[in-house]
Amino acid sequence: MNLRGTHFLSAKQLNAATLRQIFATADAMRPYATPQKITEVLCGAILGNLFFEPSTRTRISFGAAFNRLGGAVRETAGTEMTSIKKGESLIDTARVVSTYVDAIAMRHSQPGAVEEFARAATVPVINAGDGTNEHPTQAVLDVYTLQKKLGKLDGRTIAMVGDLKFGRTVHSLAYLLTLFHDIKFIFIAPPALQMPKEVETYIKRADRGHKILRTEKLLGGDGIDNADVIYMTRMQEERFASAREFAKYRGKYSLNRKIVEQHCKKSVAIMHPLPRDSRPQSNELDVSLDNNPNLLIFDQVANGLAVRMALFALILGIDKKISRHNRRVEWFVSKNSHKQHA
Ligand code: NCD
């Protein structure tokens, strides 16, 4: 599968060969992401970064990835300051913005909205999260991070914990993991927030020996005890029908150092797409884990930049041209930035 000129809307679009190609390209991006080198390969190109829902890292990461390739970024954040507020349709916005830019990254509160937008756009569109549906670039960076940490992913036990119904990152992650073999998925959530049936059906249809276990309990035989990976998620406060509904589930799962030390494999990898809800009533991933060497949350963040650069490079067809346009960095760069991420 060739990514050049395509929209990237769902993790289901990728096959194993394409995923390997993205990972190899992300590896090649690391010197430019950290940055040790500068490339100007996208000099003259413009990204439209359209974020109609709150975001810190995804928005900055898409923009920084494009900038690190030498391109410029034009962006909107929220709907308040855009013509959507004046009743403009997604289709008109797509046509208009496509006239100005060479690629678009878009986040929207409605499932399917990015796809609808992409149908009308004339430049490649990347889904940066569409409501409760998917967040495919997060899944690519999650699997990239996991592979760096664990090597082989076949046969691993992966526990996803929290709001699996409204959390889009776990939907895309589950879809992408079906490309591997014999994965044991443990979906830990209250029954009302369990993984949607369609995700389970997709995993079964992949027919690669995967197993699925659903449970409400964090601990005990079927919980995180034997997991190789624990992927915590935030209760998606903004998606609940009411504050009362959210309050029922808030704080239901809270992972901390004591639990991990007492119950989990020593090597268990701990992930979270961030932001973690650190308010005391929620606190799904406690700071007592911050010094655990297997806590991968900041590796996920750092790898996200290289992975998004790789996606832009492949979609815009310049992945082989980067080294022809490079120079050494001459400004001060953070002492930590050269450290390998996982
Ligand atoms: C996630 C999202 O927006 O879906 N954040 C992210 O992009 N890394 C997770 C969340 O908001 O809980």
Residues whose N, C-alpha, C, O or C-beta is under 5 A from the ligand:
A	BS01	NCD	T58 G129 H135 R168 T169 R234 P273 L274 P275
